[in-house]
Structure formats: C-alpha cells, structure tokens
Amino acid sequence: MKAMIFAAGLGTRLKPLTDSTPKALIPVAGKPLLEHVILKLKSAGFDEIIINVHHFPDMIIEFLKQNRNFGIRIEISDERDMLLDTGGGIRKAARFFDDGKPFLIHNVDILSNINLKDLYNNHVSSDSLATLVVSKRDTFRYLLFDEENRLKAWTNEKTGEVKPSSVKDISMYNKLAFSGIQVLSPAVFDLMKNCPEKFPIMDFYLSNAESQKISGYIPCHYQMLDVGKLEVLDAADEFARRNT
C-alpha cells in the first residue's frame, strides 16, 4: 500500500526549534516526528511512501539515508522551489500513485492511536472520493457533515466564514474537526487537472462536495495530538510513549 507524508511545512509555530531543524525532525519521546509516522505507516502495511519536503530538505533526505529508508520504499517529492500547499503537493506526487489504488495521506505532526489499516479498508469498501479522519474536539475551524457523514461545508467560527458561501444554515450539520489523516482515491487527479499549481486540498474537496462523495471517518476510542506548538511538546512525549 502507498502513502504520502506531508513534511514540507515551515513549522512556524515551533520556532525557534524550526529555525535550524525541519518540523519533521523535531524529537518526540526520543524519535523525530517523521520516524513516528513512518513506523506507524509501516506497521499498518504501507510499504511505499513519498514525503514532500521544502524546509531544510537535505536534512530530511540525510535522515532517511542514515536509516536506510526504514527498510521500505521511500521517495521524495521536492518542493524546495515553492511550497505547493496540500492540494498542489498531492498533485505533484501523482506519478508515485501509479497503481490505480487508493492512497493514504498523513501529516507529519499528527500523533494518534488510529488503526490505519481499518481506515484504509473502510475507504476501499466505500464509494468515496476521499475519506477524512475527523473527531469531536474543540477548535474554531470545522468541517460540516450531513447525517450520512458526507462533507457539505466548512466554517471558521472566529470569523463567521462559511465555504461554500451558498450554504446558509450550518446548524443542520454535524461539526467535526479534521485530524490531518485521509485516504484518497486516484480519481482525484483527473478532477485536479484545472486547479492552479498551488492550492489547499480542503478547498478542492469543498468545490467538489456536491458532485463527489467525501466522507468523514470517526475512529472508535480515538485519541490524537497535533504537535504544532511548543507548549504541546511535553504532552506529545507522554502521548507517544503511551501509544507507541
């Protein structure tokens, strides 16, 4: 099975650590974040992984070399010339996903107890274009799903913004927070043909939500941690030791 790890971000919320180190190599419980995600994917049966890089890319490439790619096929999608955002990053890596099968995307800064194989199998058994791991947690940006867990809209509760703007009454939908893990069907690449070089995947989903089935997936007994801020690092150490 194939997967992609988003590791190209600047990690601005982790400054000053990321002034000299890519976010992917910030240590948590004695191992870089990237290693935690690679090993989790590998243990679930994902043996072909592509990683996008931008910030200190050579450090990530050297880290993989030193660890002999953890015994699996790992390739690099080089975005050092320009960050392509999540949607553009996926499309740039399209040549890697050449087997016609669904593939998993995992943010490098997400730790969780999710069973990735169950997630993948759930997507395969559905007719969804994409399956997004979501949860009930406090945030100010929410995805909005109908009673069948089908994506309908997005809202920012701080600003009151709603996408698409045609959605007027959001109270009828279930508010869930995206967890940075998703499975996509290769049909996304045809739909991305007319997108700009750089674009966010969530805007892509919202623009296709009426014509395509984009599903939410809530794992049982789900626990996750977004390791995106300095003040979370101590909790991340404890979380990683408890869940790995």
Secondary structure as UniProt FT lines:
FT   STRAND          2..6
FT   HELIX           12..14
FT   TURN            15..16
FT   HELIX           17..19
FT   HELIX           23..25
FT   STRAND          27..28
FT   TURN            29..30
FT   STRAND          31..32
FT   HELIX           33..43
FT   TURN            44..45
FT   STRAND          48..53
FT   HELIX           57..66
FT   HELIX           68..71
FT   STRAND          73..78
FT   HELIX           85..92
FT   HELIX           94..96
FT   STRAND          103..107
FT   TURN            108..109
FT   STRAND          110..112
FT   HELIX           116..124
FT   STRAND          130..135
FT   STRAND          141..145
FT   TURN            147..148
FT   STRAND          150..156
FT   TURN            157..160
FT   STRAND          161..163
FT   TURN            165..166
FT   HELIX           170..172
FT   STRAND          174..184
FT   TURN            186..187
FT   HELIX           188..191
FT   TURN            192..194
FT   HELIX           201..208
FT   TURN            209..211
FT   STRAND          214..217
FT   TURN            220..221
FT   STRAND          224..226
FT   HELIX           230..232
FT   HELIX           233..243
//
